[in-house]
Amino acid sequence: MSKKCEGCTWLWHPDCHRRHPSDPACRHFRPSKDDLRRLKALDQALPNTSVEGWLGGLSYSQAFVVCIGAGPWKEGRRKKIQQMALDKLDSRDLSQVGQIDWYPLTWQNKMSSTLALHLANAEKSMEEFCWDLIVESKAGSLWQRQRLYDACGSSHGAKVLSLFCRDCLKIPSFPIDRHVKRQLEAFELPINETAMVILCNVAGLDPRRVAIKAVQAAFDGKSINPDWSSYNAQVSGSR
């Protein structure tokens, strides 16, 4: 039986974070002792690994167009699309771009264009926008990624946006794809980014680190790029 959570406008079910993974998890979700035990078991079962640094040397605008260009293509095609987007962006800030039609998929162009328009209307550069999110994160907020998702017109988020939050902004995030989903299901954990961020926070774990470990473990070290994050930048930027 659904009910409205006190303090927010979302409707939720007592176990919606586990039974209905397509629904947004309530921000007031309180993990059980069993949730925490299962998360710690998952973390201990996963090998330590990292994809830190794959966006090094890029400005926030450049890193964003690279992340949007990530996709389930073979590595050669993916890097070609990412480099094409970088070439189109050139040295501009995303707020200066306007309508974007650089990508092969409609949703990629739509997310990028929506964010560019949001920045222009707010009279903010991408660097200013991103820095605001980082400052809020350092102040203890867990919800900065939602501001990015909303600014891109994707209130429920997307893996490419979550990658940008995880590896460029380094703010609380937990990208979930079918490979990570299998890891979470094996330990009966929520298949929901918000729920996993909350759960990791309560457990004293970095959700970014746990997410990286989960996706790498899904491939048992057989892929250097299991979550599409192995781009080698060809353009220098600044932050």
C-alpha positions in Angstrom: 0.0 0.0 0.0 1.5 3.3 -1.1 1.7 6.4 1.1 3.3 9.9 0.9 6.6 10.3 2.7 6.7 13.1 5.2 9.0 15.8 4.1 8.8 15.2 0.4 6.2 14.8 -2.4 7.1 11.4 -3.6 4.8 8.4 -3.2 6.6 5.3 -2.1 6.0 1.7 -1.1 7.6 0.1 2.0 9.9 -1.9 -0.1 9.8 0.1 -3.4 13.6 0.4 -3.4 13.8 -3.3 -3.8 10.6 -4.3 -5.6 10.2 -1.4 -8.1 13.7 -0.3 -9.2 12.3 2.0 -11.8 10.7 4.2 -9.1 12.8 6.9 -7.5 13.8 5.9 -4.1 12.5 8.2 -1.3 15.2 10.6 0.0 14.1 9.7 3.4 14.7 6.0 2.9 16.2 4.5 6.1 18.4 1.4 5.5 17.8 -1.6 7.8 20.5 -3.5 9.6 20.2 -6.2 7.0 20.7 -3.6 4.2 23.9 -2.5 5.9 25.1 -6.0 6.5 24.6 -6.9 2.8 26.3 -3.8 1.6 29.4 -4.4 3.8 29.4 -8.0 2.5 29.4 -6.7 -1.1 32.1 -4.2 -0.4 34.3 -6.8 1.2 33.7 -9.2 -1.7 34.8 -6.7 -4.3 38.5 -6.1 -5.3 39.9 -2.6 -4.9 40.2 -0.8 -8.2 39.8 2.6 -9.7 39.1 4.5 -12.9 40.1 7.8 -11.4 41.8 10.2 -13.8 40.3 9.2 -17.2 38.9 12.7 -17.5 42.1 14.4 -16.4 43.2 17.5 -18.3 39.7 18.4 -19.5 37.6 21.4 -18.5 34.2 20.7 -17.1 32.5 21.4 -20.4 34.9 19.1 -22.2 34.5 16.3 -19.6 30.7 16.6 -19.9 30.6 16.2 -23.7 33.0 13.2 -23.4 30.7 11.6 -20.8 27.6 12.2 -22.9 29.5 10.6 -25.8 30.0 7.4 -23.8 27.8 4.6 -24.9 27.6 0.9 -25.4 29.5 0.9 -28.7 32.8 -0.7 -29.4 35.7 1.3 -28.1 36.8 2.6 -31.5 33.4 4.1 -32.4 32.9 5.5 -28.9 36.2 7.3 -28.9 35.5 8.7 -32.4 32.2 10.1 -31.2 33.7 11.6 -28.1 36.5 13.2 -30.1 34.1 14.6 -32.6 32.1 16.2 -29.8 35.3 17.7 -28.3 36.3 19.1 -31.7 32.8 20.7 -32.1 33.0 22.2 -28.6 36.5 23.5 -29.3 37.6 25.9 -26.5 34.1 27.2 -25.7 32.2 26.9 -22.5 29.0 24.8 -22.8 27.0 27.9 -21.9 28.2 29.5 -25.2 27.1 26.6 -27.5 23.3 26.7 -27.9 21.6 23.9 -29.8 23.7 20.7 -30.1 23.5 18.1 -32.8 26.9 16.5 -32.5 25.9 13.0 -31.4 24.3 10.0 -33.2 21.6 9.5 -30.6 18.7 11.9 -30.0 18.8 11.7 -26.2 22.5 12.7 -26.2 21.8 15.9 -28.2 18.7 16.7 -26.1 20.5 16.4 -22.7 23.5 18.5 -23.9 21.3 21.1 -25.5 19.0 21.3 -22.5 22.0 21.9 -20.2 23.5 24.5 -22.5 20.2 26.4 -22.5 19.9 26.1 -18.7 23.4 27.6 -18.3 22.7 30.4 -20.7 19.4 31.3 -19.1 21.0 31.2 -15.6 23.9 33.3 -17.0 26.4 30.8 -15.5 29.4 29.1 -17.0 29.7 25.3 -16.8 32.6 25.8 -14.4 30.5 28.0 -12.1 27.6 25.5 -12.2 29.9 22.5 -11.5 31.7 24.3 -8.7 28.4 25.1 -7.0 27.6 21.3 -7.0 31.1 20.5 -5.6 30.9 23.1 -2.8 27.5 21.7 -1.8 28.9 18.2 -1.7 31.8 19.3 0.5 29.2 20.9 2.8 27.6 17.4 3.3 24.7 17.4 0.8 24.0 14.1 -1.0 21.7 15.5 -3.7 23.8 17.7 -6.0 23.6 15.1 -8.9 19.9 15.7 -9.0 20.5 19.4 -9.8 22.5 18.2 -12.8 19.9 15.7 -13.9 17.2 18.3 -13.7 19.3 20.8 -15.6 19.7 18.2 -18.4 16.0 17.5 -18.5 16.5 14.0 -17.2 14.9 14.0 -13.7 15.5 10.3 -13.2 19.1 10.6 -14.3 21.1 8.5 -16.8 24.3 6.5 -16.6 26.3 9.0 -18.6 25.3 11.8 -16.2 26.1 9.6 -13.2 29.5 8.9 -14.7 30.1 12.6 -15.0 29.2 13.1 -11.3 31.3 10.1 -10.2 34.5 10.7 -12.1 34.6 14.4 -12.9 32.7 16.2 -10.2 33.5 13.5 -7.7 30.2 13.9 -5.8 28.0 11.2 -4.3 26.7 9.0 -7.2 26.3 5.3 -8.1 26.0 4.6 -11.8 24.0 1.4 -12.3 23.9 -0.6 -15.5 22.9 -4.2 -16.2 26.3 -5.4 -14.9 26.2 -3.5 -11.7 22.5 -4.5 -11.3 23.6 -8.2 -11.3 26.1 -7.5 -8.5 23.5 -5.7 -6.4 20.8 -8.4 -7.0 23.3 -11.1 -5.8 23.5 -9.3 -2.5 19.8 -8.3 -2.4 20.6 -4.6 -2.4 18.5 -1.7 -3.9 18.6 -1.3 -7.7 18.4 2.4 -7.3 21.1 5.1 -7.3 19.5 7.3 -4.6 19.0 4.3 -2.3 22.6 3.1 -2.8 24.0 6.6 -2.1 22.0 6.8 1.1 23.0 3.3 2.1 26.7 3.8 1.5 26.5 7.1 3.4 25.0 5.5 6.4 27.5 2.7 6.2 30.4 5.1 6.1 31.4 4.0 2.6 32.1 6.2 -0.5 29.4 5.3 -3.0 31.7 6.3 -5.9 34.3 3.7 -4.8 31.8 1.0 -4.2 30.2 1.6 -7.7 33.6 1.4 -9.4 34.4 -1.8 -7.6 31.1 -3.3 -8.6 31.4 -2.6 -12.3 35.0 -3.8 -12.4 34.1 -7.0 -10.5 31.3 -7.7 -13.0 33.9 -8.2 -15.7 36.4 -10.0 -13.4 39.2 -7.8 -14.8 38.6 -8.9 -18.4 37.8 -5.4 -19.6 39.7 -2.2 -18.9 36.6 -0.2 -19.8 33.5 -2.1 -18.4 31.6 1.1 -17.7 32.8 3.1 -20.8 35.2 5.2 -18.8 38.6 4.8 -20.5 38.8 7.9 -22.8 42.2 9.3 -23.3 41.9 13.1 -23.8 43.3 14.6 -26.9 42.5 18.2 -25.9 43.9 20.1 -22.9 41.5 22.0 -20.7 41.6 23.7 -17.4 39.7 23.7 -14.1 
